[in-house]
Amino acid sequence: MPDLEVTIFNQKLKLSYQANEKQRLIDAVEILNKNWNKYSDLYGKVSDFKIIALISLELQDSIVDIQVLKNQINKSNTKVEKLKNEIGVKSLELKENIGTIKKYELEFNKNNNEIIKYENILKELYEELLEIKNKLLKKTHE
């Protein structure tokens, strides 16, 4: 494992790391040093241990906040999955309803065509009856 020489809290350290973790280590050291510099007004007033304790508390609080957010995200993801499932069920129901509507529409069109046929037959019968009536009236008047 390679070594990296870093400065943390104004102390030089030699840290071993795995090759794929180098950037994460550098980023973590930068965060710690930024937090150290944030408390620079306390240098000489309190012990370095107290400053480190404050930084640790702040970082621990951040970790707790991240865990809370992670739990909220997990709950949200669970709700999203539940909604996806509900949408899937509703989608299937809708497809079934559309299929039923199409079936009724075909039945309606078939019945409508039958009605039109019967109307045409009735119209022809009516015309024939009118013709017979006119012939009968004509014969009775003769």
C-alpha positions in Angstrom: 0.0 0.0 0.0 1.3 3.4 -0.9 1.9 6.1 1.7 0.8 9.7 1.6 2.3 12.5 3.8 -0.4 14.9 5.0 -0.8 17.6 7.5 -3.8 17.3 9.8 -4.4 19.8 12.6 -0.9 21.2 12.0 0.7 17.8 12.5 2.5 16.0 9.7 1.4 12.4 9.3 2.3 9.5 7.0 -0.8 7.6 6.1 -1.1 4.3 4.1 -4.0 4.0 1.7 -5.3 1.8 -1.0 -4.7 3.1 -4.5 -8.4 3.6 -5.3 -8.9 5.6 -2.0 -6.2 8.3 -2.5 -8.6 11.1 -3.5 -11.1 10.3 -0.7 -8.2 10.5 1.8 -7.1 13.8 0.4 -10.7 15.2 0.5 -11.1 14.0 4.1 -7.9 15.7 5.2 -9.0 18.9 3.5 -12.3 18.8 5.3 -10.6 18.2 8.7 -8.2 21.1 8.1 -11.0 23.4 7.0 -12.8 22.6 10.3 -9.5 23.2 12.2 -9.1 26.6 10.6 -12.7 27.4 11.4 -11.7 27.3 15.1 -8.5 29.3 14.6 -9.8 32.0 17.0 -9.5 29.5 19.8 -5.8 28.7 19.3 -4.0 29.4 22.5 -7.2 30.0 24.4 -8.2 26.3 24.7 -6.3 23.1 24.3 -5.9 21.4 20.9 -7.9 18.5 22.3 -10.9 20.8 22.9 -10.7 22.0 19.3 -10.5 18.5 18.1 -13.4 17.5 20.3 -15.5 20.4 18.8 -14.6 19.3 15.3 -15.5 15.7 16.2 -18.8 16.8 17.6 -19.5 18.8 14.5 -18.6 15.9 12.2 -20.6 13.5 14.3 -23.6 15.8 14.1 -23.2 15.9 10.3 -23.1 12.1 10.2 -26.4 12.0 12.2 -27.9 14.5 9.8 -26.8 12.4 6.9 -28.3 9.2 8.5 -31.6 11.0 9.1 -31.6 12.2 5.4 -30.7 8.7 4.3 -33.7 7.3 6.3 -36.0 9.9 4.8 -34.7 9.0 1.3 -35.3 5.3 2.0 -38.9 6.1 3.2 -39.5 8.2 0.1 -38.1 5.4 -2.1 -40.4 3.0 -0.4 -43.4 5.3 -1.0 -42.3 5.8 -4.6 -42.2 2.0 -5.1 -45.6 1.6 -3.5 -47.0 4.3 -5.8 -45.4 2.6 -8.8 -47.1 -0.6 -7.9 -50.4 1.1 -7.4 -50.0 2.8 -10.8 -49.2 -0.5 -12.3 -52.4 -2.1 -10.9 -54.5 0.9 -12.0 -52.9 0.8 -15.4 -53.9 -2.9 -15.7 -57.4 -2.1 -14.5 -57.6 0.7 -17.1 -56.5 -1.5 -19.9 -59.1 -4.1 -18.9 -61.8 -1.3 -18.8 -60.6 -0.1 -22.3 -60.9 -3.7 -23.6 -64.4 -3.9 -22.1 -65.4 -0.6 -23.6 -64.1 -1.7 -27.1 -66.1 -4.9 -26.8 -69.3 -2.9 -25.9 -68.5 -0.5 -28.8 -68.3 -3.4 -31.2 -71.5 -4.8 -29.9 -73.2 -1.4 -30.1 -72.0 -0.9 -33.7 -73.3 -4.4 -34.6 -76.7 -3.7 -33.0 -76.8 -0.3 -34.7 -76.2 -1.9 -38.1 -79.0 -4.4 -37.3 -81.3 -1.5 -36.4 -80.4 0.3 -39.7 -81.3 -2.9 -41.6 -84.6 -3.2 -39.9 -85.3 0.5 -40.4 -84.6 0.0 -44.1 -86.9 -3.1 -44.2 -89.6 -1.1 -42.4 -89.2 1.8 -44.8 -89.6 -0.6 -47.8 -92.7 -2.2 -46.2 -94.1 1.3 -45.5 -93.5 2.3 -49.1 -95.1 -1.0 -50.3 -98.1 -0.4 -48.0 -98.5 3.1 -49.3 -98.4 1.8 -52.8 -101.0 -0.8 -52.0 -103.2 1.8 -50.2 -102.9 4.1 -53.2 -103.9 1.2 -55.6 -106.8 0.3 -53.3 -108.0 3.9 -53.2 -107.7 4.2 -56.9 -109.8 1.0 -57.4 -112.4 2.2 -55.0 -112.7 5.5 -56.8 -113.1 3.9 -60.1 
